[in-house]
Amino acid sequence: MSDRCFKCFKPLSNCLCKYTKELDTGIKFVLLMHPKEFRRQRTGTGNIAHISLKDSEIIVGLDFEHNERLNALLNDKNYFPVLMYPGEDAWTAGKAGFKEEVGKRTLLVIILDATWFCSKKMIDHNPFLLKLPKISFSGTYSSIFTFKHEPKPEYISTVECCYYFIKELQQIDMIKKDINPEPMMDAFKQMIKDQLTAENERILGLRPSTHSYDDKYTKLKEIPDF
């Protein structure tokens, strides 16, 4: 097995760390990562977000109601905790009063890092999370994660979620405008290119298959020029 980067979990030859840099947004991002997502961190986007966002944390599990670390964060009066979750009652950067509601506290953004199917399971196991104020987007976005097929185009990945949220908070001066989140997306785009290249090499017989279902995919993928 090739040597791997201890931060992005990629082979050193495909390390993503050189494409991104740590962003000090002043926002505390906490990724609640499903165990299945943790096992495939090499292809997940939560870890790209984590290595890109200063003071971010990953908490792995399925049942978080009694998680000591999460409860410590939620009960810290210095934070204003919100759950990234759509809904008519969700705050957005464009909703009047949001900035004032947060006030001088640090925004603590809880994000479920899992497939959409597993996200529903996580909510089923943790209904207390829905009691938190919800946060969502003012705009509508489509995912560029062409390697992975989401149920709907507007179902965006974890790293895209963080990226667009940062951009929207910059519009209302909750994050400094001179903070550039593009390197985080640069790392994500490179990961997509690397994954598609590896898939094409497998189809061409240049690398071995690693999954039982690989033989189902025989059409070469177009490598996007982002």
Solvent accessible surface area in square Angstrom, and as a share of the most:
residue,aa,sasa,rsa
1,M,210,0.94
2,S,66,0.43
3,D,106,0.55
4,R,82,0.30
5,C,14,0.08
6,F,175,0.73
7,K,89,0.38
8,C,5,0.03
9,F,74,0.31
10,K,18,0.08
11,P,29,0.18
12,L,105,0.52
13,S,97,0.63
14,N,61,0.31
15,C,22,0.13
16,L,2,0.01
17,C,31,0.19
18,K,138,0.58
19,Y,78,0.29
20,T,19,0.11
21,K,117,0.49
22,E,112,0.50
23,L,6,0.03
24,D,86,0.45
25,T,11,0.06
26,G,52,0.50
27,I,11,0.05
28,K,4,0.02
29,F,1,0.00
30,V,0,0.00
31,L,1,0.00
32,L,0,0.00
33,M,3,0.01
34,H,16,0.07
35,P,39,0.24
36,K,96,0.41
37,E,11,0.05
38,F,97,0.40
39,R,169,0.62
40,R,93,0.34
41,Q,20,0.09
42,R,109,0.40
43,T,58,0.34
44,G,8,0.08
45,T,6,0.03
46,G,0,0.00
47,N,7,0.04
48,I,5,0.03
49,A,0,0.00
50,H,62,0.28
51,I,20,0.10
52,S,0,0.00
53,L,4,0.02
54,K,95,0.40
55,D,89,0.46
56,S,11,0.07
57,E,36,0.16
58,I,43,0.22
59,I,16,0.08
60,V,61,0.35
61,G,17,0.16
62,L,59,0.29
63,D,88,0.46
64,F,1,0.00
65,E,84,0.38
66,H,157,0.70
67,N,41,0.21
68,E,153,0.69
69,R,109,0.40
70,L,0,0.00
71,N,45,0.23
72,A,53,0.41
73,L,5,0.02
74,L,33,0.16
75,N,106,0.55
76,D,51,0.26
77,K,177,0.75
78,N,106,0.54
79,Y,40,0.15
80,F,13,0.05
81,P,23,0.15
82,V,0,0.00
83,L,0,0.00
84,M,24,0.11
85,Y,68,0.26
86,P,89,0.56
87,G,42,0.40
88,E,179,0.80
89,D,100,0.52
90,A,4,0.03
91,W,56,0.20
92,T,23,0.14
93,A,7,0.06
94,G,60,0.57
95,K,81,0.34
96,A,98,0.76
97,G,34,0.33
98,F,1,0.00
99,K,90,0.38
100,E,129,0.58
101,E,81,0.36
102,V,3,0.01
103,G,47,0.45
104,K,213,0.90
105,R,104,0.38
106,T,49,0.28
107,L,2,0.01
108,L,0,0.00
109,V,0,0.00
110,I,0,0.00
111,I,7,0.04
112,L,22,0.11
113,D,3,0.02
114,A,21,0.16
115,T,31,0.18
116,W,86,0.30
117,F,139,0.58
118,C,9,0.05
119,S,15,0.10
120,K,138,0.58
121,K,89,0.38
122,M,0,0.00
123,I,18,0.09
124,D,104,0.54
125,H,86,0.39
126,N,0,0.00
127,P,81,0.51
128,F,39,0.16
129,L,0,0.00
130,L,64,0.32
131,K,174,0.74
132,L,27,0.13
133,P,53,0.34
134,K,30,0.13
135,I,0,0.00
136,S,21,0.14
137,F,42,0.17
138,S,68,0.44
139,G,33,0.32
140,T,125,0.73
141,Y,52,0.20
142,S,69,0.44
143,S,31,0.20
144,I,43,0.22
145,F,13,0.05
146,T,79,0.46
147,F,76,0.32
148,K,68,0.29
149,H,165,0.74
150,E,39,0.18
151,P,94,0.59
152,K,100,0.42
153,P,95,0.60
154,E,83,0.37
155,Y,57,0.22
156,I,21,0.10
157,S,10,0.07
158,T,14,0.08
159,V,0,0.00
160,E,0,0.00
161,C,11,0.06
162,C,0,0.00
163,Y,21,0.08
164,Y,41,0.16
165,F,0,0.00
166,I,0,0.00
167,K,75,0.32
168,E,5,0.02
169,L,0,0.00
170,Q,18,0.08
171,Q,135,0.60
172,I,46,0.23
173,D,91,0.47
174,M,38,0.17
175,I,3,0.02
176,K,147,0.62
177,K,131,0.56
178,D,121,0.63
179,I,31,0.16
180,N,73,0.37
181,P,4,0.02
182,E,61,0.27
183,P,18,0.11
184,M,0,0.00
185,M,8,0.03
186,D,63,0.32
187,A,0,0.00
188,F,0,0.00
189,K,51,0.22
190,Q,43,0.19
191,M,1,0.00
192,I,0,0.00
193,K,57,0.24
194,D,30,0.16
195,Q,15,0.07
196,L,6,0.03
197,T,58,0.34
198,A,26,0.20
199,E,25,0.11
200,N,21,0.11
201,E,50,0.22
202,R,28,0.10
203,I,41,0.21
204,L,106,0.53
205,G,61,0.59
206,L,126,0.63
207,R,112,0.41
208,P,109,0.69
209,S,61,0.39
210,T,110,0.64
211,H,98,0.44
212,S,117,0.76
213,Y,106,0.40
214,D,8,0.04
215,D,113,0.59
216,K,160,0.68
217,Y,106,0.40
218,T,100,0.58
219,K,167,0.71
220,L,91,0.45
221,K,67,0.29
222,E,153,0.69
223,I,69,0.35
224,P,31,0.19
225,D,138,0.72
226,F,89,0.37
